[in-house]
């Protein structure tokens, strides 16, 4: 089945509308092509990021968030990651690292959008 990385590639390239018009077989074929050469660790981490985002879908998106608001939450997540590392809980470290990455991605996304406006 298609994965987060395929969606992210099309979104980043500004082709998300095209992705949504493809049938499942076309998406599967493109996903296989995109995944060639992508490190398994990156795929797993991207899937963890997507899992965390989907779990918080009910909160709405970040499109209207102030970049400083997002930065404040990024710093909180970094503190939580540091705490998880100090306790040595690998499962929590992965989850918190995904939170940090998600907030960094949101900041980058807002910045990219602001540059286009």
C-alpha positions in Angstrom: 0.0 0.0 0.0 1.1 3.6 -0.6 2.8 5.3 2.3 3.6 8.6 3.9 6.7 9.2 1.8 4.8 9.0 -1.5 2.2 11.5 -0.2 5.0 13.8 1.1 6.9 13.7 -2.2 3.8 14.8 -4.2 2.9 17.4 -1.6 6.4 18.9 -1.5 6.4 19.1 -5.3 3.0 20.8 -5.3 1.5 17.8 -7.1 -0.9 16.6 -4.4 -4.0 17.3 -6.5 -2.5 15.0 -9.2 -1.8 12.3 -6.5 -5.5 12.4 -5.5 -6.6 11.9 -9.0 -4.6 8.7 -9.4 -6.3 5.3 -9.0 -4.9 2.8 -6.5 -2.8 0.8 -9.0 -1.1 4.0 -10.2 -0.4 5.1 -6.7 1.0 1.7 -5.9 3.3 1.8 -8.9 4.5 5.3 -8.0 5.0 4.4 -4.4 7.3 1.5 -5.4 9.3 3.8 -7.6 9.6 6.5 -4.9 10.6 3.9 -2.3 13.6 2.6 -4.3 16.7 3.7 -2.5 15.0 5.2 0.5 16.5 4.0 3.7 14.3 1.7 5.8 14.9 3.8 8.9 13.6 6.9 7.1 10.5 5.1 6.0 9.8 3.9 9.5 10.4 7.3 11.0 8.2 9.0 8.4 5.4 6.5 9.2 5.8 7.3 12.9 5.5 11.0 12.1 2.4 10.3 10.1 0.9 8.1 12.9 1.4 10.9 15.4 -0.1 13.5 13.1 -3.2 11.3 12.3 -3.7 10.7 16.1 -4.0 14.5 16.5 -6.2 15.2 13.4 -9.0 16.2 15.6 -7.0 19.3 16.6 -7.1 20.7 13.1 -4.1 21.6 10.9 -1.3 24.1 11.4 -1.9 26.3 8.4 -3.1 29.2 10.5 -0.7 28.7 13.3 1.8 31.4 14.2 5.4 30.3 13.6 6.4 31.4 17.1 3.5 29.4 18.6 4.8 26.3 16.8 8.4 27.1 17.9 7.2 27.1 21.5 5.7 23.7 21.1 8.9 22.4 19.3 11.0 23.5 22.3 8.6 21.6 24.7 8.9 18.5 22.5 12.7 18.8 22.6 12.5 18.9 26.4 10.2 15.8 26.4 12.7 14.0 24.0 15.6 14.9 26.3 13.7 13.4 29.3 12.9 10.2 27.3 16.6 9.9 26.4 17.7 10.3 30.0 15.2 7.6 31.2 16.5 5.3 28.4 13.0 4.3 27.1 13.7 3.7 23.4 10.0 3.5 22.5 9.3 6.9 24.1 12.4 8.3 22.4 11.1 7.3 19.0 7.7 8.8 19.7 9.1 12.1 21.1 11.6 12.4 18.2 8.6 12.1 15.8 6.9 14.9 17.7 10.0 17.1 17.4 10.2 16.3 13.7 6.5 17.0 13.1 6.8 20.5 14.7 9.9 21.2 12.7 8.1 20.1 9.6 5.1 22.4 10.5 7.5 25.4 10.9 9.1 24.6 7.6 5.8 24.2 5.9 4.5 27.5 7.3 7.7 29.2 6.2 7.5 27.8 2.7 3.8 29.0 2.4 4.7 32.4 3.8 7.4 32.8 1.1 4.9 32.0 -1.6 2.4 34.6 -0.4 
